[in-house]
Amino acid sequence: MYFKNKTVLITGGASGIGKIMARKSLERGCKNLIIWDIDELGSQKTKDEFSKIGGEIFIFKVDISNVDEIRINAQKVRTDIGKVDILINNAGIVVGKYFHEHTHEQIQKSMQINANAAMHLTLEFLAEMMKENSGAVCNIASSAGLISNPKMSVYAASKWSVVGWSDSLRLEMEQLGKNISLTTIMPFYINTGMFDGVKSKLLPILEPEKTSEKIITAIESKRKMLAMPLPYWFIRFSQGILPLPAFDWVMKNIFGIYDTMNEFKGRN
């Protein structure tokens, strides 16, 4: 799945790895870059910054926690721009509290943005991909979709949801004989500001530029799953062979994962 002459839609494309992937899409020669973000000013700045790279850039202010906004803006994309060839469901939020400290509104918002929105967006654009038997969907989940973690219960719930749905959709497309690739990404913490305050004992905090390049390359090669830095099979294998107390001990005392959120601050 090459980006050249393709139409690419990225949610959360005004900042973080979404912005970097937007730039890389243009550098790879995409014809149309569509950025969906609730940050209208940030989207405009991104458009101005990347305008000389090449390709047409379209920005949409969308609150993807609102299904009606997704439907309305998806129709605008289809009418004004056309078929989306590559969809990157990237937008996400994190609260970073113990579960009992959450409000109902925070739970609902986290699930709507991190999990439900990816399904609603894909539902809007998948039909045309299936009709033309061509397309790619990349879903940015998290290593929190593989390993439970204190102060990430709702975030983990949303990302476990994405991992399960995304890979099920991959199997459906294969079963139906459709040439539509599904790539599920499960990265560790990325140094974008979203997880400010996080400290990792053993595993490195990922750098945005390198991480974005790996994601784009994974889409190009139609990779099914990509976890960083630990491969997902290692985590699944460890979960499968170790008794739960032993797995917990390794994650807490060797990798230090269960303490990573102790000093979490997040982005203002």
N, C-alpha and C positions, 0 to 999 in steps of 0.2 A: 504494500500500500504506500505508494509514493505521494508526497505532498504537492508535487509540481502540478499546476493547473487545477488543483482541487479547491473545493469550498470547505473551510474549516470553521467550526463553531466551538468556542471555549467559554465555559462558565467560570466566573471569577478571574477573568482575563485582564483585569486592571492592575493587579498586584501579585506579588509572590511568584510561585512557579507558573501560575497561569499566564502572567505577563511574559515570562521568559519563554514559555512554550509558544506564545503568540508570535514573539520575535523569530523564533526558530522556524515556525511554520512559514513566515514570510521569506526568511532566508533560504528556505528549501523550495521557494517558487510557487507557493499557493496562490490561486487566482483571487479568491475572496477570503478574508479573515473576518469572522463575526465574533465580537466580544459581547457577552452578556455579563453585566455586573450591576449591583445596586449602587455602586459608587460612580455616579455620572461624571463627576469632575476627574476622577482618576482614569476613567475610560477615555475621556477626551485628551488628557495629557498623554496617555499611551498612544492614542491615534496620532497625535501631533509628533511624538517622538519617533514613531516607526514609519511615518508617511513616505519617507524617501527610500525605504528598503525595496519597495515594489509591491504590487498587488493592491486590491481595493480593501479598505478597512471600514467596517460597519460597526457602530456601537449601539447597543440597546440597554437602556436602564430597565432592569427586570428584578423584581423581588421573587426569587425562585421558590420561596416558601408559599407563594400564592399560586395555586393551580390555574386560576383564571388568567393571571398574567403570563404564565407559561403558554397557555393555549393561544392567547391573543398575539403574543410576540412570535410564536412559532408560525402562525399564519402569515404574519408580516414577512417573515424570512422567506417562506415558500412563495409568496406573491411577488415580493420585490427583488429577491436574489435568486431563488431557485433551490434545487436539491442540496442538502448538506451531505458531503461525502465523508467527512471525518468529524465525529462528535466527541469532544473531550469533556466529560463531566468532572469538573475540578473543584468547584466552589464548595467551601465547607466552613463550619464554625466549631469552636470548642468552648465549653464552660469551665471545666477544670475544677470541679468541687466534688466532695463526697456526695453520694446519691441523695442522702437525706437533706442536704443543703440546697438542692435544686428546687425551683418553682415548677409548677405545672407548665407554665408558659415556656420556660427554658427547655424542658423535656420536649415539648411539642415542636418548638422552633428547631432544635437540634435534629430531630428525626425528619422534619419536613425538608430542611436544607441538605443534610448530609446523605439521607437515604431516599426519601420519597421523590425529591426533585429529579434525581438521576433517572428514575423509572418513568416519570411523567415526560421528561424531555425526550428520552429515547423512544417512548411510545409515539410522540409527535413526529419524529423523523425517520423511524425505522421502516414504516410502510413504503416510502419512496425508495429507500435502499433495497428493500426486498423486491420491489417492482422492477428495478434496474439490475438486481442481483449484484450489487456492488456497494461497498461501504465499510467503514470501520467505526467502532465505538470503543472508547477508552474510558474506564471508570477508575478515578483516583480514590482508592480506599485507604487503608492504613495498616501498619503492623498491629495496630490495636484491633483489627479485624481478625487477628490470629491469636493474640495473647491478651487475656484479661489484665486489667491494671487498676489499682486504686486511684480515685479521683478522675477516672475516665469511664465510668460505668455507662453513662448515656452515650458518650462519644463512641465507645467500643460497641455498644448495641447498634448504633447507626452504621458503623463500618462492617460489623459482622453481617449485617443486612445486605450491604452493597456487595460484599464478597460472594455471598450465597446467591443473590439474584443475578449478578454479573456472569458468574460461571454457569448458572443454569441457562441463561440466555445464550451463552456460547454453545452449549450442548444442543439447544433447540435449533439454532441456525445450522449446525452440522447435521442434525437429524433431518432437517428440511432441505438439505442440499444447497443452502444459500452461501454465496461467496461474500459473506459479511464477517469480518473478524471482530472478536471481542477480546479486549486486553484488560486484565484486572491488575492494578498497581497497588502494592502494599508496602509503602516506605516507612522507615523509622522517622523520628522527629527530623524536620527540615528547618534549617536556620533562616526562616523568613520573618520572624517576629511573632508569628501565630502562637508559638510555644516558648516565648521568652520566659526565662527562669528555670526551664527544665535542665537538669544535670544528669549526665549519663556516666556510669561507672566504667563500662568497658566498651560498649558500642559507640562509634563516632556519630555525632550530630551531622546529618547530611548537608552538603553544600547545594544551594539551589540550582546553580548553573549545571553542575555535573548530573544532578538528579533529573533535571529537565531534559537534558540530552539523552539520558538513558530511557526516559519515558518515550520521547519522540522516536528513538531507535527501535524501541519495543513495538510501537505502532507500525512502523515501516516493515518490520520483520514478521508482523502478525503473531507476536508472542502471546501466549495465552495468559500467563501469570508472571508477574515480576515482583518479588519482595526484595527490599534493600535495608541494611547490608546483609542480613542473614537470609539465605534462600528459604522460601516457604516450605519446601519439602523437609528441611532440617527441623523447622519448628514443629511441623506435623508429625514427623518421625519421633521427635523427642516427646511430644505429648502422648504418642501412641505406646512407646515402650517404657516410659517412666511412670511409676505410681504417682498420683497427684501430689502427695507431700514432697516427694523427691523432685518433681518438676518445679513446684513452688520454691523449694530450697535453691535450686539451680538459678531460676529467674531472679530471685531476690539476692542471693549471696554471691553468685558468680557474675551474672550479667548486670545485677543492680536495677533491673527493670521496674520492680515494684516500688522503688523509691524515687523514680525519675521525676514525679510530679510534686514532690514534697515542697519545692520552692517555686512552683509555677506562678507566673504573673500574667502571661498572655499579652496580646496586643490591646492597647487602649482603644 
